[in-house]
């Protein structure tokens, strides 16, 4: 049901219905009986005005655009949806409404701009600031959730340096001295991006892994240096070199590693310990239940909403560039003290 159709049913102009709905009184009067008829018919037809059209006409704008990259492009395997929900709720409580824009970045150079007037924007999982160049140059107030921002924006991120250290220290304290790290594999033909263009979480976790091993005199899993090795290739390398523990970038990789270990008659955690990032509901029901570094997705969404509201309410205030939130270690049954020796898929005590 459109505004025009409602007006036709009542035998009045579309502008009359529109002005009644918008509470206009300047240079406009209408009989109380007609106003009631219009409001009753609108309620009867369950008519809802188009918020995007209203945003273009009104001086006060309560619309927030949320940019979502194509999930094939990000492949982050992080349940950031809880963060988006928390962000949405925090904005809604302040009278703002949101709409979502999905950008298939393998077909576009940047996230782009909304095609209608908005008060502010949130961009998710931005790998590099060049992808939001247009948004940054527009001077529109914006915040990046779980990614990097440009010079005029703010970003809310997970403290992935601290999170990776937490995972590695846990295994080190259990006596593991050969710890591997598995990055997410990207088919270079499908998504041709360099390692320096990867998501910040990939880059920081990798750097922290190599730094930790160097500081503590530990050998490294060479396949962890980029995202070109498949999970099976990385596991094969680790087993051949006697690694007794692995940290995986995501829970999906955790399940893959379990599969490849069990196929080689290796048990988790009796033979090999595993720690993974993220803590999806299924992690507690895996075999074995997964020890996880939980990313604070919901808290990150709330922080992103608060930062954006500050930008909207105090546009001249100096903007906080990066807000990092720590994760927490959730201990379950996938880690145990190190086995004495693991060579070529055989356990030696």
C-alpha positions, -999 to +999 in steps of 0.1 A: +000+000+000+015+034-011+007+069+000-008+076-034-032+047-031-043+058+004-049+093-009-070+080-038-092+059-014-099+090+007-103+114-023-076+138-012-042+147-025-010+127-017+005+159-002-024+162+022-018+127+035+019+132+037+016+165+057-008+149+081+015+120+087+045+143+092+026+165+116+030+196+094+012+228+106+031+256+089+010+270+061-012+239+063-046+233+080-070+204+078-103+197+094-101+174+125-125+150+109-104+146+078-072+142+099-088+114+119-100+097+087-065+098+072-048+085+104-074+057+108-070+046+072-032+047+074-034+025+106-059+002+089-036-003+059-006-007+081+013+019+060+049+026+069+068+056+054+100+049+035+128+060+060+152+066+031+128+090+014+122+107+047+160+110+053+165+128+020+137+153+028+144+161+064+171+182+079+174+160+109+187+126+098+184+095+120+197+070+094+229+050+098+244+030+070+261-003+078+285-015+052+290-053+050+317-067+027+310-098+007+317-128+029+337-145+002+361-115+004+366-115+042+365-152+050+372-143+086+350-170+101+343-148+131+308-145+145+308-107+144+270-108+139+265-105+177+285-073+175+264-060+147+232-068+167+246-050+198+256-020+177+221-019+161+205-020+196+227+008+210+218+031+180+181+022+181+179+032+218+191+067+208+164+070+181+185+060+151+176+034+125+200+014+103+201-001+068+226-025+055+246-023+023+264-054+011+295-047-011+309-076-032+345-063-030+358-087-056+337-066-080+343-031-065+374-011-056+359+003-024+330+001+000+316+031-018+290+055-003+252+053+004+230+066-024+209+086+000+215+110+029+226+094+062+237+108+095+266+084+099+281+050+088+297+018+102+319-004+080+327-040+089+359-060+085+378-033+066+412-049+056+429-016+045+419+020+046+420+024+008+387+004+007+369+032+026+386+061+009+354+075-004+338+072+030+367+089+047+368+118+021+331+124+025+336+136+060+306+116+071+310+105+107+319+068+107+333+039+127+349+007+115+340-024+134+366-052+134+388-035+108+410-005+101+398+031+097+410+060+076+424+093+090+389+107+098+374+076+113+376+055+144+381+017+147+371-009+172+393-040+171+401-071+190+435-070+208+448-099+186+484-094+198+474-100+234+449-127+224+476-147+205+500-143+234+473-157+257+469-188+235+506-194+231+514-189+268+487-214+278+504-241+256+539-231+267+529-234+304+516-269+296+551-278+285+547-275+248+579-265+230+569-271+194+538-251+187+524-246+153+500-219+140+475-224+112+464-194+091+432-194+070+440-206+034+431-183+006+430-196-030+453-170-048+434-175-080+400-168-063+411-139-041+444-124-053+456-102-024+490-100-008+497-110+028+501-073+038+465-067+026+450-094+048+427-086+077+445-071+108+437-102+128+456-124+103+487-101+103+489-095+140+483-131+151+510-142+126+535-116+138+529-125+174+534-162+168+568-157+152+578-131+179+568-155+207+587-184+192+618-163+186+617-148+222+613-183+237+637-201+214+610-223+198+609-237+163+583-222+140+558-238+115+570-223+082+536-226+066+523-200+091+541-172+074+512-165+050+479-179+038+490-201+010+492-235+028+461-257+031+452-270+065+463-305+056+497-293+043+502-274+076+493-304+097+516-326+077+545-302+082+538-301+119+535-339+124+567-345+104+586-321+127+572-334+159+549-305+169+528-313+199+504-283+198+486-261+173+468-228+175+442-223+147+429-191+133+393-201+136+370-229+149+364-241+113+402-247+111+401-264+145+376-290+131+397-295+100+428-301+121+410-326+143+399-345+112+435-347+098+449-357+132+424-385+138+430-397+102+466-402+113+457-420+146+466-390+167+444-381+196+435-346+209+447-337+235+466-369+245+490-366+215+484-331+202+468-301+220+447-275+201+437-239+209+414-220+185+402-185+181+365-175+184+340-194+207+309-203+186+282-223+204+293-256+187+328-253+202+316-268+235+301-298+216+331-306+194+351-338+200+368-328+222+353-296+233+375-268+221+397-245+242+391-211+227+403-175+228+369-158+227+368-126+207+345-100+224+323-094+194+293-081+213+314-057+234+331-045+202+297-037+187+286-018+218+319+002+217+314+010+180+279+023+186+291+044+215+320+059+194+297+067+165+272+084+189+300+105+203+310+116+168+274+125+160+267+144+192+301+161+194+314+165+158+342+188+168+356+165+195+389+149+188+383+113+177+397+083+193+415+064+165+416+028+178+398+011+206+411-024+213+393-050+234+409-081+249+395-115+245+395-143+271+407-178+273+379-204+276+395-237+289+380-270+277+393-304+269+414-299+238+446-290+257+468-311+280+504-313+291+528-320+263+536-356+252+572-364+254+579-368+217+560-368+184+577-379+152+562-388+119+528-394+134+540-417+161+540-409+198+571-418+218+573-417+256 
